[in-house]
Every structure is written in structure tokens, then in C-alpha cells.
Amino acid sequence: MIGIDLFCGAGGMSLGAAWSGVSVKFAVDNDAHATATYQANHTYADVRTCNIKMVKGLGLAGGWSSSQQIAIFGGPPCQGFSTSNQRTRTKENPLNWLFKHYLRIVKEVRPDWVVFENVKGIRETENGFFLKSVLKNLAASGYTVSSWLLNAADFGVPQRRWRLFVVGSLHGKKVKKPKPTVTRTVTVAEAILDLPILRSGAFTDVLRYRNEPSSEYAKTMRGALKECGSHLVTKNNATILKRYRHIPKGGNWESIPKKLMTNYSDAGQCHTGIYRRLKLNEPSVVIGNFRKNMLIHPTQNRGLSVREAARLQSFPDNFKFIGSIGFQQQQVGNAVPPLMAKAVFDAIRAAANEV
């Protein structure tokens, strides 16, 4: 199976597809930092930094044997569909229409398989208008559609992250919903406690591990490495560091004394995910914009490092992120967890091999 990753970002879906045995050949995004990260890790693919409208220049049609099926996959930007975004979840947000380019390319290339990924909020945005458009267009193009809402924690990702997947088959095949691959969810402690102790503002690329792997998950993420990189932490001011000290595991901004929140015009309007300290014995909350939300390390009074967030997304420690700390944080937060993507492609490959 040949893979083509649209809106590829750092390449979480490509990594999961590759783990499932898909040969990813092309990838496209318009973020130069994300594509630099992609190229640093996915050397097998031709990645292009371009506007999605230019994808026809990749030469996607032809050149493969008839036995090689083609899969186009990806998730157009989802900020406009997120339930945490109550201001621009409308038809007026231009980013909410990028899915049309995705569908146009599908119509032009006519791949054997289509995988469309997005946040679960797309089901409610404008009363489901955008999701209905995706399903209608795929059906009109001759695709048999399967769709599921999946939780990343069910597939070995140490994070509760719900995502919608729409899978289309050009050959009339329904794809069964992936079954959970773990009997017990992986916790934050199992995911990150072997990583180095850091301070707010840490800016060290490579460090040795803090201790031996604390779990099978950590062992898998480390592989044969003795050290790893991306130990970058946002530098917070003294007031924010004082706020951190008041927040218990699992708590959020509500535990901060009001005298430390005077810069907010109405602290009571803060999102529940702001200043959330992770709990050791549970999977993480969603790793979205973890710098903006100021997610807090479970035992240290600081934000999460890029590597810790990557671990919670199921990126292995040999995966390199390129760009400033802000760009790296954005790449991690925007990514599809590779282990989750692998489960989806395993289900597709199983359906493709059915007689």
C-alpha cells in the first residue's frame, strides 16, 4: 500500500502508517518548520512545503503496479472545529473550509483508500455541516464510508484523546472499527518518569535518561538509546511559577489563590484545562496547545518539555523536532498519535486483504 499524507505536520499519521506497513511516498504541508521536522524523520518520503492547492505538481498518478493500492490520509486543520474554540466554530472561519482541498485531491487522484482525521467537535460544528459535507462528497465520488470515534488511550497512548476517523474504500469495503490494543491504559508515570529532571526554561537538546525504563511503554519509546533530545521547557515568570505550587495532581487554575490571578479580568472564565497538573496514575489529558494551557508536570513545578509531550503522544525518543521551542510545541500538540494511527491502518490493511 502506497501512502500520501496531506496536511502532514510533523508526521504522526505517517509514522503510524509506516509502523503498519504502508509505504509513505509523498507528504504535503504549508508549514516550513513542520515539513523540516517531517523530512528529518521520514527520509523515505518526498515532502513538499507548499500550499495544498499545488499538490497536483507532485505527480501522484501512475507509476505503481496494479497490485499496489494507494491511500490518501490526513487531517485538515482542526482548531476551527475544536470544542474549546467557541468563537470561530462557524462557516465564516476560512480554515474550516480547507477540507475542500482534501476532497478535491481525492477526486482527482481517486485513491483506493481515504483516511480523514479530525477532532470530535467537527460532528457538532454548524450542526454537523462540515462532517456531512465530507461524508456526502466521499459517497458521491464512489467511496464506501466507515467512520468511528476513537480514544487514543485504547491503543496504548498515555493520553485521553478522542478523534474522529472517516475511512473510505473505492472497492466497496467496510472497515471494522479498530479494537483496543491494550487491556489497561498507560499512565503518565509509566510514560515520562524515566526522563530527566528539568527546570522552567530548560533548553538542553540532549540529556541522559534519569533512570532505567519505568515501564514497557518507556522501554519501547527509548529503544536502544542511552540519551535523547528535545528537553525544552517554556520559561515562565515568577508569578506563574508561584501559581504552579498551589495546584495538586489533577487540579487546575481553581486551586490558585485569587491574589495570584489578578491579571485576569475574570479568572472564573478560564477554561478547565488551564493550569492542569497531570496525575501520575492516569493517562494524560489532551496534549493540544500544552504551552498555552500551561499543562504542569505531575511532580515538578514547571510546564511539560517537548520530549515529555512527545512521549504522551507516543512519538519514540529518536524522533527529532525542528524549529524554535514554540514551533516544536505546536508540532507535537497538532500531531496524530502514531500508535493510534497504526491501529487505524492495521484495520484498513485487514479489510484490504479480505477476499
C-alpha positions, 0 to 999 in steps of 0.5 A: 500500500502506497501512502500520501499524507496531506496536511502532514505536520510533523508526521504522526499519521505517517509514522503510524502508517509506516509502523503498519506497513504502508509505504509513505511516498509523498507528504504535503504541508504549508508549514516550513518548520513542520515539513523540516521536522517531517523530512528529518524523520521520514527520509523515505518520503518526498515532502513538499512545503507548499500550499495544498492547492499545488499538490497536483505538481507532485505527480501522484498518478501512475507509476505503481503496479496494479497490485499496489493500492494507494491511500490518501490520509490526513487531517485538515486543520482542526482548531476551527472545529475544536470544542474549546474554540467557541468563537470561530466554530462557524462557516465564516472561519476560512480554515474550516473550509480547507477540507475542500482541498482534501476532497478535491485531491481525492477526486482527482487522484481517486485513491483506493483508500481515504483516511480523514482525521479530525477532532470530535467537535467537527460532528457538532460544528454548524450542526454537523455541516462540515462532517456531512459535507465530507461524508456526502462528497466521499459517497458521491465520488464512489467511496464506501464510508466507515467512520468511528470515534476513537480514544487514543488511550485504547491503543496504548497512548498515555493520553485521553484523546478522542478523534474522529476517523472517516475511512473510505474504500473505492472497492466497496469495503467496510472497515471494522472499527479498530479494537483496543490494543491494550487491556489497561491504559498507560499512565503518565508515570509509566510514560515520562518518569524515566526522563530527566529532571528539568527546570522552567526554561530548560533548553538542553537538546540532549540529556541522559535518561534519569533512570532505567525504563519505568515501564514497557511503554518507556522501554519501547519509546527509548529503544536502544538509546542511552540519551535523547533530545528535545528537553525544552521547557517554556520559561515562565515568570515568577508569578506563574511559577508561584501559581504552579505550587498551589495546584495538586495532581489533577487540579487546575487554575481553581486551586490558585489563590485569587491574589495570584490571578489578578491579571485576569479580568475574570479568572472564573472564565478560564477554561478547565484545562488551564493550569492542569497538573497531570496525575501520575496514575492516569493517562494524560489529558489532551496534549493540544496547545500544552504551552498555552494551557500551561499543562504542569508536570505531575511532580515538578513545578514547571510546564511539560518539555517537548520530549515529555509531550512527545512521549504522551503522544507516543512519538519514540525518543529518536524522533527529532523536532525542528524549529524554535521551542514554540514551533516544536510545541505546536508540532507535537500538540497538532500531531496524530498519535502514531500508535493510534494511527497504526491501529487505524491502518492495521484495520484498513490493511485487514479489510484490504486483504479480505477476499 
